[in-house]
Amino acid sequence: MSKKRMTLPMAVMAPVVAQAVRSGKMLMAGDTSGLVWDYSGYGKDGKFYPSALLRTYGPLAVGFAVHWAASKLGINRAIAKAGIPIVRI
């Protein structure tokens, strides 16, 4: 029986890590209103701005789409057969 290895989908993880770093920088600078803007889409004036949500969640949606396409094309299976540890698309 083959041993299943834990892998990380890079197309999904890259935007998550990038947003986490950006959020961490905002917190360190004391900009909590910027975090609310990024994650909820509501500005300081109380208006809803879809562009904020697109900037925050758009890369994640694209990452999921790329990961799904790579799985359908068999790229992730090829990476696993090649024995590359941890990484997949």
Phi, psi and omega in degrees: 000133181279149182274125178283133179253146175284129177233158180245126177284107186296325181297332179268320185288326183301311178292329178294315179295318180298318179291323178295319177296316179298317179295320178298319178296320178296317179296318180294330178275353180082018183265073180286333178293330176294324177293318178299318178301313183294316188269337181250334182090000180261129180277181179297335180275359178086002178273152179269129180238103180300333181298329178293318179292321179296320179294324182278310187262347179300309179300327178293318178296319178295320178298317177297320180295318179295317179297316179298315180296319179296323178292318179294326180278352178086012181294317180295323178295320179295321177297319179294318180294330179286348177084017179286120184280152170070316191267140165210170184272000000 
